[in-house]
Amino acid sequence: MKALSMLEHLVEPDHRRVVELNFRICLVYELVSKIRDAISYCAKAISLCKSRIQNLKSSKDALLAGIDGGDASAAEGGSENSTVEKELEQLTSILPDLEKKLEDLSEANPSADMDEMVKAIASMVIEVMPKAASFTSSQIATSSNGFDSSVMSTAATTGSSGSTVTDLGVVGRGVKRASIKPISVEPAAKKPALDSPSLQGDNNINSEVVPATQTDESS
């Protein structure tokens, strides 16, 4: 930056060296991903380049007019005209490259803004994590976005029906999570004892039928 300031005091503001230095600074900012600063210096280089081209064209026309007028220094004017034409040709050839670079930087600028946004969000998350770890279960249920509260309400509903119990266990960074444990199912109704009167009656009937069958076979 200091070199650019010194150069601007030594030569014309739109000198070719000033144009080149602005473009070099633009490339440096692009390498360190400071796209906005790179765009600023690239646009400045383009503006100075166009200004320089216009001034060179005016100088060329003035030199040609002096030569055509039969000036005594025609030979010297011809040499200056050659120098002007050479610089004009150089600047005219690099101007499209400068404009293309500015276009590329403008297209890359949204992605650079997105990277900065992602970094900012990541830093915010890192700052919030210790605070989130110190929350109690009641604070989490109150400050949540509805996910934890819905889980807790579901657990409370199922627990009140008598089929499940809710157990709060600590998981992760001190955050309590509801885990549901099923209650053992009540045993089924006991089978009737074999010595009940109805079963005994059935057994007596079977015992009476069997001998009758044997008697028929013997006959």
Secondary structure, DSSP 8 states (H G I E B T S, - for coil): -HHHHHHHHHS-TT-HHHHHHHHHHHHHHHHTT-HHHHHHHHHHHHHHHHHHHHHHHHHHHHHHHHHHTT-TTHHHHHHHHHHHHHHHHHHHHHHHHHHHHHHHHHHHHHHHHHHHHHHHHHHHHHHHHHHHHT--HHHHHHHS-SHHHHHHHHHHHHHHTTSEEEEEEEETTTEEEEEEEE-----------TTSHHHHHHHHHHHHHHHHHHHHHH-
